[in-house]
Amino acid sequence: MKNLKVSYKDKDFYFNRFDVYSLKRLNEYFYGSYFFSRETLKFFGQTLKNSYLYKEKEIYKDSQGNSISCYILKIWSSKTNNYKYYYFADENHEKPFYYLGVK
């Protein structure tokens, strides 16, 4: 993804390359989230270095059956020795970059 502009809470963010570190920054700014904190990642045996943000978006169905366009974050866990996949709403959602659930 190239040249992404995100406006939220009276602040603009510009990204030449949208990656996992950009997602972390936005998630923490918008929601004060601890999802990407060192302590949380360490607890699950994960690191940002061992993660990947898919460029292609997918559709997530919420509990009411609504379709939400989202990004998929893939992270390796050394505790479980496999990958976990997480859904994050895209920039067009009412809560952009909000954690939606696990794939």
C-alpha positions as CSV (number, residue, x, y, z in Angstrom):
1,M,0.0,0.0,0.0
2,K,1.3,3.4,-0.9
3,N,0.5,7.0,0.0
4,L,-2.1,6.3,2.7
5,K,-3.6,9.4,4.5
6,V,-5.5,8.8,7.7
7,S,-7.4,11.6,9.5
8,Y,-8.8,11.0,13.0
9,K,-9.3,13.0,16.1
10,D,-8.1,16.2,14.4
11,K,-4.8,14.7,13.4
12,D,-3.5,13.6,10.0
13,F,-1.2,10.6,9.5
14,Y,0.6,10.0,6.2
15,F,2.3,6.8,5.2
16,N,4.4,6.1,2.2
17,R,4.5,2.4,3.2
18,F,1.8,1.0,5.5
19,D,3.3,-1.8,7.6
20,V,2.9,-3.4,11.1
21,Y,4.8,-0.5,12.7
22,S,2.3,2.0,11.2
23,L,-0.6,-0.1,12.4
24,K,0.9,-0.2,15.9
25,R,1.3,3.6,15.9
26,L,-2.2,4.2,14.8
27,N,-3.7,1.6,17.2
28,E,-2.0,3.1,20.2
29,Y,-2.8,6.7,19.2
30,F,-6.5,6.2,18.5
31,Y,-7.3,3.8,21.3
32,G,-4.5,3.9,23.8
33,S,-4.2,0.1,23.2
34,Y,-1.7,-2.2,24.8
35,F,-2.1,-4.8,22.0
36,F,1.4,-4.0,20.6
37,S,3.1,-3.3,23.9
38,R,6.3,-5.2,24.6
39,E,4.8,-6.8,27.7
40,T,1.8,-8.1,25.9
41,L,3.8,-9.4,22.9
42,K,6.3,-11.0,25.3
43,F,3.5,-12.7,27.3
44,F,2.3,-14.4,24.1
45,G,5.8,-15.1,22.8
46,Q,5.5,-12.7,20.0
47,T,7.6,-9.9,18.5
48,L,6.9,-7.3,15.9
49,K,10.0,-8.4,14.1
50,N,8.3,-11.8,13.5
51,S,5.1,-10.3,12.2
52,Y,3.6,-9.4,8.8
53,L,0.8,-7.2,7.7
54,Y,-1.0,-8.4,4.6
55,K,-1.4,-5.8,1.8
56,E,-4.6,-7.3,0.5
57,K,-7.7,-6.6,2.7
58,E,-10.2,-9.2,3.7
59,I,-13.8,-9.0,4.8
60,Y,-14.6,-9.7,8.5
61,K,-18.1,-10.5,9.7
62,D,-18.9,-9.1,13.1
63,S,-21.4,-10.6,15.6
64,Q,-24.3,-8.8,13.9
65,G,-23.4,-10.1,10.5
66,N,-22.0,-6.8,9.2
67,S,-19.1,-7.0,6.7
68,I,-16.1,-4.9,7.6
69,S,-13.1,-4.4,5.4
70,C,-9.9,-5.2,7.4
71,Y,-6.2,-5.8,7.4
72,I,-4.8,-9.1,8.6
73,L,-1.8,-9.1,10.9
74,K,0.2,-12.4,11.1
75,I,2.5,-12.9,14.1
76,W,4.6,-15.9,15.0
77,S,4.4,-17.2,18.6
78,S,7.4,-18.9,20.1
79,K,5.1,-20.2,22.9
80,T,2.7,-22.1,20.6
81,N,5.1,-22.6,17.6
82,N,2.6,-21.3,15.1
83,Y,1.2,-18.2,13.6
84,K,-1.8,-16.2,14.9
85,Y,-3.9,-14.0,12.6
86,Y,-5.6,-10.8,13.9
87,Y,-8.2,-8.6,12.2
88,F,-7.9,-4.8,12.3
89,A,-10.5,-2.5,10.7
90,D,-9.3,-0.5,7.7
91,E,-9.1,3.2,7.4
92,N,-12.7,3.6,6.2
93,H,-14.3,2.1,9.3
94,E,-15.9,4.3,11.9
95,K,-13.2,3.0,14.3
96,P,-10.2,2.8,11.9
97,F,-7.4,0.3,12.8
98,Y,-9.5,-1.1,15.7
99,Y,-8.8,-4.7,16.8
100,L,-11.7,-6.8,15.6
101,G,-10.8,-10.4,16.5
102,V,-8.7,-13.4,15.7
103,K,-8.9,-15.4,12.5
